[in-house]
Amino acid sequence: MKPMYAWMGLMLTAATGVAAQSPYHLKVLSWSCQVSPQGAIVRGTVTNISTKPISNLRANARVLGRGLRVSTNSAPVHTRTLQPGQTTSFSVRVRTNFDSQKRCELGFRSPVLIQIAALVPDPSKPEGL
């Protein structure tokens, strides 16, 4: 019976350790979205909060308009390989063919379109609206 309790305690400890790990790899420190009639420029800074380097990271920005109007683009972040704890800047230009821009969204991905989990705060009110 004691070995069973020891095994259950070990499993509980292992499950607690896995649950305590953050699912996020990136933390956005700040970002803004400056809109104009031709599109938007999304700029900011991001930190690698994981324990491993992240290479070829891309910032992915979307501008949403009225109805189903969406325009998107991505660009590499300033630093090619982001080491754990390292911060870098990013800038993405999104061209739009609609004049009713409502909001900007920000995400991060690898070059092969795999989304990378990031803590992204709400931006300051988009400039130009």
Secondary structure in CASP SS format (residue, H / E / C, confidence):
PFRMAT SS
TARGET T0000
AUTHOR 0000-0000-0000
METHOD secondary structure of the structure
MODEL  1
M C 1.00
K H 1.00
P H 1.00
M H 1.00
Y H 1.00
A H 1.00
W H 1.00
M H 1.00
G H 1.00
L H 1.00
M H 1.00
L H 1.00
T H 1.00
A H 1.00
A H 1.00
T H 1.00
G H 1.00
V H 1.00
A H 1.00
A H 1.00
Q C 1.00
S C 1.00
P C 1.00
Y C 1.00
H C 1.00
L E 1.00
K E 1.00
V E 1.00
L E 1.00
S E 1.00
W E 1.00
S E 1.00
C E 1.00
Q E 1.00
V E 1.00
S E 1.00
P C 1.00
Q C 1.00
G E 1.00
A E 1.00
I E 1.00
V E 1.00
R E 1.00
G E 1.00
T E 1.00
V E 1.00
T E 1.00
N E 1.00
I C 1.00
S C 1.00
T C 1.00
K C 1.00
P C 1.00
I E 1.00
S E 1.00
N C 1.00
L C 1.00
R E 1.00
A E 1.00
N E 1.00
A E 1.00
R E 1.00
V E 1.00
L E 1.00
G E 1.00
R C 1.00
G C 1.00
L C 1.00
R C 1.00
V E 1.00
S E 1.00
T E 1.00
N E 1.00
S E 1.00
A E 1.00
P E 1.00
V C 1.00
H C 1.00
T C 1.00
R C 1.00
T E 1.00
L E 1.00
Q C 1.00
P C 1.00
G C 1.00
Q C 1.00
T E 1.00
T E 1.00
S E 1.00
F E 1.00
S E 1.00
V E 1.00
R E 1.00
V E 1.00
R E 1.00
T C 1.00
N C 1.00
F C 1.00
D C 1.00
S C 1.00
Q E 1.00
K E 1.00
R E 1.00
C E 1.00
E E 1.00
L E 1.00
G E 1.00
F E 1.00
R E 1.00
S C 1.00
P C 1.00
V C 1.00
L C 1.00
I C 1.00
Q E 1.00
I C 1.00
A C 1.00
A E 1.00
L E 1.00
V C 1.00
P C 1.00
D C 1.00
P C 1.00
S C 1.00
K C 1.00
P C 1.00
E E 1.00
G C 1.00
L C 1.00
END
